[in-house]
Amino acid sequence: MGTLALGPQQSHDMVGYLGESQMNHTAIDAKPARIGPITLASGISRLNGGTLLYISFFSVASTVFLSFVQPYIFNEILHIPSDEQGRLAGNLVLFGEMIVLAFIGVAGVVSDKIGRRPVYMFGFIMLALGYMLYPLATSATELIAYRMVFALGIVGATSMLATVQADYPAEKDRGKLIGLMGFLQAIGVILVVFTLSKLPQRLADGGMSPAEAGRIALWIFAGICLFNAGIARAGLKGGVPSTITTREPFKAILKRGLKAAENPRIALSYVAAMVSRGDLSTVSTFFSLWLVQEGVAKGMDSGAALAAGGKFFGIVQLSALIWAPIVGILCDRMNRVSALCMAMALAGGGYLIAGFLPDPTSAAMYPAAVILGMGEVNAVLAAQALIGQEAPKDGRGAVVGVFGVCGSLGVLMAGKLGGELFDAWQPSAPFILMGIINCVLLIGAIFVRVKWPGAGQISRAEQK
């Protein structure tokens, strides 16, 4: 990781940042800071924006990698029969997301009260603890308990990623920042897949037992999470968000987030959060499990099958990486409900194409993985752009918190139903399920676009 050099303007921004606790705001230059072509919101420094970009690189990878490497733990540490692995994977998602569902709305409210930075730090610390404990499990029940610890980290990391992402950009450049962050998140996931997914096999080849190799790989990632907690402490904006001018009780703020759904476009974004998070959960939970089972059935050991599965998983994320900045530009150039309609059409097609492949290790998976990655990132970024546009500045943390709760409901649905179908029907069933659900949401999004279109594309004057 390179260091962040401070030029004259950046030094001035740093003075303003420190002044939040040490001097009057009168010394802060009112001119918004910029990171390349992206204008930041008033009061956000280049250091704050740069830190957000850095930690966004690891935030999604930190939550995805555990699910990706999970089949290795099933096979080499717990020795779970293959016909029970889908149900166990679904139950891990279920219990983990019950914790997320219980606390993610609270995290948004707490961040309105004490600031975004400490909640983000807490998230990374709990992710690190989850990675330390997970490979020490000796039973499925113990694994579920550790997954619930890990889920507290997901609460802090994912809720603050969405909230800080909503706080930091100027409205005219919101789509650009979302697209850039999606690009960085995809790079982070690809880096993890192409490096750490091969680590258990390399450690085993070096003389470790398969179980020891899996533990060391996860503990290395635990150290990365702790390092990122320190980065968040050093560079994110401190203090309570300036847009929160009242000190309402927690329940009142949460109620305000739910009441905001009277806006049909916010209601649509809440449903889109359910579907897009369900999409992500399906890929992170069942894609690797499907490919590893197929590889083992063809005679590979778990480490080699995991590394081979990483190739296709990497293609999914690479296509997401390339498509993310395009999505960001489109979200700034067109009505954001229209952008969501486009996203649901692409995601629905991608999941159905992948779901109906007879052999996930065949050459046909290459184009399917490309479309799957495009649909996955399009759904997520379009939903985030819409909620970022529609959420009121006063109490935005509460609205984004409810957005996160809806996402958790989507993960619960995708995990539980997908896990049951994985074992009872076929391993591709979770993808078919999500393809159908995306198509249903497409119909609803078209209805909202016709009746309540909201803001059109950003004007040329606003883009300058």
C-alpha positions in Angstrom: 0.0 0.0 0.0 1.4 3.4 -1.0 1.3 6.4 1.3 -1.0 9.4 0.6 1.0 12.5 -0.2 -0.5 15.8 0.9 -0.1 18.8 -1.4 -1.0 22.4 -0.5 -4.7 22.0 -1.0 -4.7 18.6 0.7 -2.9 20.1 3.7 -5.5 22.8 3.9 -8.2 20.1 3.9 -6.3 18.3 6.7 -6.4 21.5 8.8 -10.1 21.7 8.3 -10.5 18.0 9.3 -8.5 18.5 12.5 -10.4 21.7 13.2 -13.6 19.7 13.8 -12.3 19.1 17.3 -9.6 21.8 17.8 -10.7 25.0 16.2 -13.7 27.0 14.8 -15.2 26.1 11.4 -14.5 29.6 10.2 -11.0 28.5 9.2 -12.3 25.9 6.7 -12.3 26.8 3.0 -15.9 26.5 1.8 -14.8 25.4 -1.7 -15.5 21.6 -2.0 -12.6 19.3 -2.3 -12.1 17.0 -5.4 -10.6 13.6 -6.1 -10.0 13.7 -9.8 -13.3 14.3 -11.6 -15.3 13.7 -8.4 -16.5 16.7 -6.4 -16.9 15.9 -2.7 -19.6 17.2 -0.4 -19.0 20.3 1.7 -16.8 19.5 4.7 -15.3 16.3 3.2 -11.5 16.4 2.7 -9.4 14.7 0.1 -8.0 12.5 3.0 -11.5 11.5 3.9 -12.4 10.7 0.3 -9.2 8.9 -0.4 -9.6 6.8 2.8 -13.1 5.8 1.7 -11.8 4.6 -1.7 -9.0 2.6 0.1 -11.3 0.8 2.5 -13.9 0.2 -0.1 -11.3 -1.8 -1.9 -11.3 -4.3 1.1 -14.8 -3.9 2.6 -16.7 -6.2 0.2 -13.7 -8.7 -0.2 -13.6 -9.0 3.6 -17.2 -10.1 3.7 -17.1 -12.3 0.6 -13.9 -14.3 1.1 -15.2 -16.3 4.0 -18.1 -17.6 2.0 -15.9 -18.3 -1.0 -13.4 -20.4 1.1 -16.3 -22.1 3.1 -16.4 -25.3 0.9 -12.8 -26.0 1.9 -13.7 -25.8 5.5 -16.7 -28.1 5.0 -14.5 -30.7 3.3 -11.1 -30.5 5.0 -11.9 -29.4 8.6 -15.5 -30.6 9.3 -15.8 -33.3 6.7 -19.5 -32.5 5.9 -21.1 -34.9 3.4 -21.6 -33.2 0.0 -25.4 -33.7 0.1 -25.7 -31.7 3.3 -23.4 -28.8 2.3 -26.0 -26.7 0.6 -28.3 -26.8 3.6 -25.5 -26.0 6.0 -24.4 -23.1 3.8 -27.9 -21.8 3.8 -28.2 -22.1 7.5 -24.9 -20.2 8.0 -26.4 -17.4 5.9 -29.6 -17.6 7.8 -28.2 -17.2 11.3 -25.6 -14.7 10.2 -28.1 -12.5 8.6 -30.4 -12.8 11.6 -27.7 -10.9 13.4 -27.3 -8.5 10.5 -31.0 -7.9 10.4 -31.2 -7.3 14.2 -28.3 -4.8 14.3 -27.8 -3.1 10.9 -30.6 -0.6 11.3 -29.2 0.2 14.8 -25.7 0.7 13.2 -27.1 3.4 11.0 -28.8 5.1 13.9 -25.7 4.8 16.1 -23.6 6.3 13.3 -26.0 9.3 13.3 -25.3 9.6 17.0 -21.6 9.0 17.4 -20.3 9.2 13.9 -19.5 6.9 11.0 -15.8 6.2 11.9 -16.1 4.2 15.1 -18.8 2.0 13.6 -16.7 1.3 10.6 -13.7 0.4 12.9 -15.9 -1.9 14.9 -16.9 -3.7 11.7 -13.4 -4.5 10.7 -12.4 -5.6 14.2 -15.3 -8.1 14.3 -14.5 -9.3 10.8 -11.0 -10.1 12.0 -12.3 -12.0 15.1 -14.6 -14.0 12.8 -11.7 -15.0 10.6 -9.7 -16.1 13.6 -12.5 -18.2 15.1 -14.0 -19.8 11.9 -11.4 -22.4 11.1 -11.3 -23.5 14.8 -14.8 -24.9 14.6 -15.2 -28.6 15.5 -18.9 -28.9 14.5 -21.6 -27.4 12.4 -23.2 -25.8 15.5 -19.9 -24.2 16.5 -19.4 -22.9 12.9 -22.8 -21.2 13.1 -21.9 -19.5 16.3 -18.7 -18.1 14.8 -20.6 -17.0 11.7 -22.8 -14.9 14.0 -19.7 -13.2 15.4 -18.5 -12.6 11.8 -22.0 -11.1 11.0 -21.4 -8.3 13.5 -18.4 -7.3 11.4 -20.6 -7.4 8.3 -23.0 -5.0 10.1 -20.4 -2.4 10.7 -18.5 -2.7 7.4 -21.5 -2.9 5.0 -23.7 -0.4 6.7 -21.0 2.2 6.9 -19.8 1.6 3.4 -23.2 2.5 2.1 -23.7 5.4 4.6 -20.3 7.0 4.0 -20.7 6.5 0.3 -24.0 8.5 0.5 -22.4 11.2 2.7 -19.2 12.0 0.8 -20.0 12.9 -2.8 -21.6 16.1 -4.2 -25.0 15.1 -5.7 -23.9 15.8 -9.3 -21.0 13.3 -9.0 -22.8 10.6 -6.9 -22.9 8.1 -9.7 -19.3 8.6 -10.6 -18.2 7.9 -7.0 -20.5 4.8 -6.8 -19.1 3.6 -10.1 -15.5 4.1 -8.9 -16.1 2.4 -5.6 -17.8 -0.5 -7.4 -14.6 -0.8 -9.6 -12.4 -0.8 -6.5 -14.5 -3.3 -4.7 -14.4 -5.7 -7.7 -10.6 -5.3 -7.8 -10.4 -6.2 -4.1 -12.5 -9.3 -4.5 -10.5 -10.4 -7.6 -7.2 -9.9 -5.7 -8.4 -12.0 -2.8 -9.8 -14.7 -5.1 -6.6 -15.0 -7.2 -4.3 -15.0 -4.3 -5.8 -16.2 -1.0 -8.0 -18.9 -2.7 -4.8 -20.6 -3.9 -3.1 -20.2 -0.5 -4.5 -23.3 1.2 -3.3 -25.5 -1.7 0.2 -23.9 -1.7 0.5 -24.3 2.1 -0.6 -27.9 1.9 2.0 -28.5 -0.9 4.6 -27.0 1.4 4.0 -29.7 4.0 1.0 -28.5 6.1 -2.0 -30.6 6.6 -5.1 -29.4 4.7 -6.8 -28.3 8.0 -3.7 -26.3 9.1 -3.4 -24.7 5.6 -7.0 -23.5 5.8 -6.5 -22.0 9.3 -3.4 -20.1 8.3 -5.0 -18.7 5.2 -7.9 -17.3 7.2 -5.7 -15.9 9.9 -3.7 -14.0 7.4 -6.9 -12.3 6.2 -7.8 -11.6 9.9 -4.6 -9.5 10.1 -5.6 -7.6 7.0 -8.9 -6.7 8.6 -7.2 -5.4 11.7 -4.9 -3.2 9.6 -7.9 -1.8 7.8 -9.5 -0.8 11.1 -6.5 1.3 11.8 -6.7 3.0 8.3 -10.4 3.8 9.0 -9.4 5.4 12.3 -6.7 7.5 10.7 -8.5 8.8 7.6 -12.3 8.9 7.8 -14.1 12.1 8.9 -14.6 12.1 12.6 -17.5 13.5 14.7 -21.2 13.4 14.2 -22.5 14.1 10.7 -23.3 17.8 10.3 -26.6 17.1 8.6 -28.0 15.6 11.8 -29.3 18.6 13.7 -31.5 16.8 16.3 -31.0 14.2 18.9 -34.1 12.0 18.5 -34.6 8.7 20.3 -33.4 5.7 18.4 -36.9 4.4 17.7 -38.0 7.8 16.3 -35.1 7.8 13.9 -35.8 4.3 12.7 -39.4 5.2 12.3 -38.4 8.1 10.1 -36.4 5.6 7.9 -39.5 3.4 7.5 -41.8 6.4 6.9 -39.5 7.5 4.1 -40.9 4.5 2.1 -44.0 6.7 1.4 -41.8 7.9 -1.4 -42.4 5.2 -4.1 -38.8 5.5 -5.3 -37.5 4.9 -1.8 -39.9 1.9 -1.5 -38.5 0.6 -4.8 -35.0 1.1 -3.6 -35.7 -0.9 -0.4 -37.1 -3.8 -2.5 -34.1 -3.5 -4.9 -31.8 -3.8 -1.8 -33.5 -7.1 -1.0 -33.0 -8.5 -4.5 -29.5 -7.1 -5.1 -28.2 -8.3 -1.8 -29.8 -11.7 -2.5 -28.0 -11.7 -5.8 -24.6 -11.1 -4.1 -25.3 -13.7 -1.4 -26.1 -16.3 -4.1 -22.9 -15.8 -5.9 -20.7 -15.6 -2.8 -22.3 -18.5 -1.0 -23.3 -21.0 -3.7 -21.1 -20.3 -6.7 -17.9 -21.6 -5.0 -19.8 -24.5 -3.4 -21.2 -25.5 -6.8 -17.9 -25.4 -8.5 -15.9 -27.1 -5.7 -18.4 -30.0 -5.5 -18.2 -30.4 -9.3 -14.4 -30.4 -9.1 -14.3 -32.9 -6.3 -16.8 -35.1 -8.2 -14.3 -35.1 -11.1 -11.5 -36.3 -8.9 -9.8 -33.1 -7.6 -8.9 -32.5 -4.0 -10.6 -29.6 -2.2 -7.7 -27.2 -2.5 -7.3 -27.7 -6.2 -11.0 -27.5 -6.8 -11.2 -24.2 -4.8 -8.3 -22.7 -6.8 -10.0 -23.8 -10.1 -13.3 -22.3 -9.0 -11.5 -19.1 -8.3 -10.9 -18.8 -12.0 -14.6 -18.5 -12.9 -15.4 -16.5 -9.8 -12.6 -14.1 -10.8 -14.3 -13.7 -14.3 -17.5 -12.8 -12.6 -15.8 -10.1 -10.6 -13.7 -8.9 -13.5 -16.8 -8.3 -15.6 -18.3 -6.5 -12.6 -15.1 -4.4 -12.4 -15.3 -3.4 -16.1 -19.0 -2.7 -16.0 -19.1 -0.8 -12.7 -17.8 2.6 -14.0 -20.1 2.4 -17.0 -23.0 1.9 -14.6 -21.9 4.9 -12.7 -21.9 7.1 -15.8 -25.3 5.8 -16.9 -26.7 6.5 -13.4 -25.7 10.2 -13.9 -26.9 10.4 -17.4 -30.4 8.8 -17.1 -33.3 8.7 -14.7 -32.2 6.5 -11.9 -35.4 4.4 -11.9 -34.7 3.7 -15.5 -31.2 2.7 -14.6 -32.7 0.2 -12.1 -35.0 -1.2 -14.7 -31.9 -1.8 -16.9 -30.1 -3.5 -14.0 -33.0 -5.9 -13.2 -33.2 -7.0 -16.9 -29.5 -7.7 -17.1 -29.3 -9.4 -13.7 -32.4 -11.6 -14.4 -30.9 -12.7 -17.6 -27.4 -13.4 -16.1 -28.7 -15.6 -13.3 -31.0 -17.6 -15.5 -28.3 -18.2 -18.1 -25.9 -19.4 -15.4 -28.6 -21.4 -13.6 -29.5 -23.5 -16.7 -25.9 -24.5 -17.6 -25.5 -28.3 -17.4 -21.8 -28.2 -16.5 -20.4 -25.2 -14.6 -16.8 -26.2 -15.4 -17.4 -26.2 -19.2 -16.3 -23.4 -21.6 -20.0 -22.2 -21.6 -19.4 -20.9 -18.1 -17.1 -18.1 -19.5 -19.7 -16.0 -21.2 -22.3 -16.9 -18.5 -19.9 -15.6 -15.8 -19.4 -12.4 -17.7 -23.1 -11.7 -17.9 -23.6 -12.8 -14.3 -21.0 -10.3 -13.1 -22.4 -7.5 -15.1 -25.9 -8.1 -13.8 -24.7 -8.5 -10.2 -22.9 -5.2 -10.0 -25.5 -3.4 -12.1 -28.3 -4.3 -9.6 -26.2 -3.3 -6.6 -25.0 0.1 -7.9 -28.3 1.1 -9.4 -30.1 0.5 -6.1 -27.4 2.5 -4.2 -27.6 5.4 -6.7 -31.4 5.5 -6.3 -31.4 5.5 -2.5 -28.5 8.0 -2.4 -30.6 10.4 -4.6 -33.8 9.9 -2.7 -32.7 9.7 1.0 -33.2 13.0 2.8 -30.0 14.6 4.2 -31.5 14.9 7.7 -31.4 11.4 9.0 -29.8 9.8 6.0 -28.2 7.2 8.2 -31.6 5.9 9.3 -32.9 5.6 5.7 -29.7 3.8 4.7 -30.1 1.7 7.8 -33.5 0.5 6.6 -32.0 0.0 3.2 -29.5 -2.3 4.8 -32.3 -4.1 6.8 -34.1 -4.8 3.5 -30.8 -6.1 2.1 -30.6 -8.5 5.0 -34.1 -9.8 4.4 -33.0 -10.5 0.8 -29.9 -12.5 2.0 -32.1 -14.5 4.4 -34.4 -15.4 1.6 -31.7 -16.3 -0.9 -29.6 -18.2 1.7 -32.4 -20.3 3.2 -34.3 -21.1 0.0 -31.2 -21.4 -2.1 -29.6 -23.8 0.4 -32.7 -26.0 0.5 -33.0 -26.1 -3.2 -29.3 -26.7 -3.6 -29.5 -30.1 -1.8 -33.1 -31.0 -2.7 -33.1 -30.1 -6.4 -29.8 -29.2 -8.0 -26.7 -27.0 -7.2 -27.7 -24.4 -9.8 -31.2 -23.9 -8.3 -30.2 -20.8 -6.3 -29.3 -19.0 -9.5 -32.5 -19.9 -11.2 -34.4 -18.6 -8.1 -32.7 -15.3 -8.2 -33.1 -14.9 -12.0 -36.9 -15.2 -11.6 -37.0 -12.8 -8.7 -35.0 -10.2 -10.6 -37.4 -10.4 -13.5 -40.4 -9.9 -11.1 -38.7 -6.8 -9.7 -38.2 -5.5 -13.3 -41.9 -5.4 -13.7 -42.4 -3.5 -10.5 -39.6 -1.0 -11.4 -41.2 -0.4 -14.8 -44.5 0.4 -13.0 -42.8 2.9 -10.7 -40.9 4.5 -13.7 -44.3 5.1 -15.5 -46.2 6.5 -12.5 -43.5 8.1 -10.3 -40.4 8.7 -12.4 -38.9 11.3 -10.1 -35.8 13.3 -11.1 -34.6 12.9 -14.7 -31.0 12.8 -15.8 -28.6 15.3 -14.2 -28.5 18.5 -16.3 -25.4 19.6 -18.1 -25.1 22.6 -15.9 -25.1 20.4 -12.7 -22.5 18.1 -14.2 -20.0 21.0 -14.5 
